[in-house]
Amino acid sequence: VFALAISDRAASIILVHNHPSGQLEPSREDIALTERLRKGADLLGIDIMDHIIITADTFLSMRETQPGLLKSCYA
């Protein structure tokens, strides 16, 4: 996940994945993975700006719907 961000010297990234089922609600696995990735990003000094779930019709911002999950490592 972080290889390109590191090689491009990115200060921040946005995670995006799809839910082909059309269900927008983040699963427990989505939330757990986001927490693990945030911890890794914090160690690297990379800010995760958002984790977006997309379907065929719409999208969901985990930053907006999961308060505290994606706090900035620069805060």
LINPE-V687404 format. One record per residue. N is the residue number from 1. PHI is phi as a letter, one per 30 degrees, with the letter a starting at -180 (NA if undefined). PSI is psi in radians with two decimals (none if undefined). OMEGA is omega in radians with two decimals (NA if undefined). Layout:
{{N,PHI,PSI,OMEGA} {N,PHI,PSI,OMEGA}}
This chain:
{{1,NA,-0.66,-3.03} {2,c,-0.11,-3.04} {3,e,-0.88,-3.13} {4,d,-0.65,3.11} {5,d,-0.72,3.13} {6,d,-0.83,-3.11} {7,d,-0.50,3.10} {8,c,0.02,-3.12} {9,h,0.73,-3.12} {10,d,2.45,3.06} {11,d,-0.38,-3.12} {12,a,2.79,3.10} {13,b,2.84,3.00} {14,b,2.21,3.09} {15,c,2.45,3.12} {16,b,2.35,2.97} {17,b,2.83,-3.08} {18,c,2.71,2.99} {19,c,1.62,-3.11} {20,e,-0.38,3.14} {21,d,-0.32,-3.08} {22,i,-0.12,3.13} {23,d,2.04,-3.09} {24,d,-0.46,-3.07} {25,e,2.21,3.11} {26,d,2.37,3.10} {27,d,2.94,3.06} {28,e,-0.63,3.12} {29,d,-0.69,3.09} {30,e,-0.79,-3.10} {31,d,-0.77,3.14} {32,d,-0.75,3.13} {33,d,-0.72,3.12} {34,d,-0.72,3.10} {35,d,-0.76,3.13} {36,d,-0.76,3.13} {37,d,-0.65,3.10} {38,d,-0.73,3.11} {39,d,-0.73,3.08} {40,d,-0.74,3.12} {41,d,-0.68,3.11} {42,e,-0.75,3.12} {43,d,-0.59,-3.11} {44,d,-0.15,-3.09} {45,i,0.48,3.13} {46,c,2.28,3.13} {47,d,2.28,2.99} {48,c,1.88,-3.08} {49,d,-0.65,-3.12} {50,a,2.82,2.96} {51,b,1.98,-3.03} {52,c,2.32,3.03} {53,c,2.26,3.14} {54,c,2.61,2.99} {55,b,-3.07,3.13} {56,d,-0.47,-3.01} {57,c,-0.40,-2.98} {58,a,-3.02,3.13} {59,b,2.89,3.11} {60,b,2.32,3.07} {61,c,2.04,3.12} {62,d,-0.45,3.07} {63,d,-0.68,-3.12} {64,d,-0.57,-3.00} {65,c,-0.20,3.14} {66,b,1.34,-3.07} {67,e,2.33,3.09} {68,i,-0.24,-3.10} {69,d,-0.70,-3.07} {70,c,0.95,3.07} {71,d,2.58,-3.11} {72,d,2.43,3.06} {73,d,-0.16,3.14} {74,c,-0.02,-3.10} {75,d,none,NA}}
